[in-house]
Amino acid sequence: FRLGAEMQAALAASIAEGGTSASSPITVTDQYRGSFVHRNQPNGALVHQGNTELHYIVEGSGTVVTGGTVVRSEGVPARIEGGEAHRVVVGDLIIIPAGSPHMYSQIDEPITYLEWRWVAPE
């Protein structure tokens, strides 16, 4: 898989801004959203109500935790208790159901993934 030159430039510009993650939008509508996301450090737990999410790993490796319960403590990123860890490498695909906690708990090599989020039917 290769990012097109325009996507590479947009993602590189976002990464250059610094921080632990960067993203480059592909498309955004009221029903779905696509972007490339780059992470060089783990992130706190997230939950997207009403949106199913797909991550296709195009670069790097790490561990994604899904399911379980989000635990929030003041002054530290949210974490997941009781979730399931999934090791991911280039070419892997993860689908995260709407309302499911998820987080990248470990980044072995900076990771870039195609993220596609859509409104899940009820």
Buried (B, 14 or more C-beta within 10 A) or exposed (E): EEBEEEBEEBBEEBBEEEEBBBBBEBEEEEEEBBBBBBBBEBBBBBBBEEBBBBBBBBBBBBBBBBBBEBEEEEEEEBBBEEBEEBEBEBEBEBEBEBEBBBBBBBBEEBBBBBBBBBBBEE
